[in-house]
Amino acid sequence: MSMYFLDDTEDWPEYKIIKNDIHRLEKEYFEFIKELQKAESALKFDTMNAELNAKVYQLRKKLKEIEKRLNESLNMYR
């Protein structure tokens, strides 16, 4: 038996589900980061493009949602 709680939880199905969810959310988060960087870069050259402005806004909004869900999952895992 380990003296650390998290060392003993590796076999628990609940923690495996949470851990898998965290990995999925992290992957999704980094994909949106890349897409947002591309959109922001394109927006620098065409600041009046309403479509790009809307895309950047939506990506930032989606990233905030993912960050919130990721933080909730991380808090459950801790």
C-alpha positions as CSV (number, residue, x, y, z in Angstrom):
1,M,0.0,0.0,0.0
2,S,1.3,3.4,-1.0
3,M,1.5,6.4,1.3
4,Y,0.0,8.6,-1.4
5,F,-3.6,8.5,-2.3
6,L,-3.2,9.1,-6.0
7,D,-0.8,6.1,-6.3
8,D,-3.6,3.8,-5.1
9,T,-6.2,5.2,-7.5
10,E,-4.6,4.2,-10.8
11,D,-6.7,1.0,-10.8
12,W,-10.0,2.6,-10.0
13,P,-12.3,2.8,-13.1
14,E,-13.7,6.2,-12.0
15,Y,-10.3,7.7,-12.1
16,K,-9.5,6.1,-15.4
17,I,-12.6,7.6,-16.9
18,I,-11.7,11.1,-15.6
19,K,-8.1,10.7,-16.7
20,N,-9.2,9.7,-20.3
21,D,-11.5,12.7,-20.3
22,I,-8.7,15.0,-19.3
23,H,-6.5,13.6,-22.1
24,R,-9.3,14.1,-24.6
25,L,-9.9,17.7,-23.5
26,E,-6.2,18.5,-23.6
27,K,-6.0,17.3,-27.1
28,E,-9.1,19.2,-28.1
29,Y,-7.7,22.3,-26.4
30,F,-4.4,22.2,-28.2
31,E,-6.1,21.7,-31.6
32,F,-8.3,24.8,-30.9
33,I,-5.1,26.8,-29.8
34,K,-3.5,26.0,-33.2
35,E,-6.6,27.0,-35.1
36,L,-6.9,30.2,-33.1
37,Q,-3.3,31.1,-33.8
38,K,-3.8,30.6,-37.5
39,A,-7.0,32.7,-37.5
40,E,-5.4,35.5,-35.4
41,S,-2.4,35.5,-37.7
42,A,-4.7,35.9,-40.8
43,L,-6.7,38.6,-39.0
44,K,-3.5,40.7,-38.6
45,F,-3.3,41.0,-42.3
46,D,-7.0,41.6,-42.9
47,T,-8.4,43.3,-39.8
48,M,-11.7,44.4,-41.5
49,N,-12.7,40.8,-42.4
50,A,-15.9,40.2,-40.5
51,E,-15.8,36.5,-41.1
52,L,-12.3,36.2,-39.6
53,N,-13.4,38.4,-36.6
54,A,-16.3,36.1,-36.0
55,K,-14.1,33.0,-36.3
56,V,-11.6,34.3,-33.8
57,Y,-14.4,35.3,-31.4
58,Q,-16.0,31.8,-31.6
59,L,-12.7,30.0,-31.2
60,R,-11.9,32.1,-28.1
61,K,-15.3,31.3,-26.7
62,K,-14.9,27.6,-27.4
63,L,-11.4,27.6,-25.7
64,K,-12.9,29.2,-22.6
65,E,-15.5,26.4,-22.5
66,I,-12.9,23.7,-22.9
67,E,-10.7,25.3,-20.2
68,K,-13.6,25.3,-17.8
69,R,-14.4,21.7,-18.5
70,L,-10.8,20.8,-18.2
71,N,-10.4,22.5,-14.9
72,E,-13.5,20.8,-13.6
73,S,-12.1,17.4,-14.6
74,L,-8.7,18.2,-13.1
75,N,-10.3,19.2,-9.9
76,M,-12.2,15.8,-9.8
77,Y,-8.9,14.0,-10.4
78,R,-7.0,15.7,-7.7
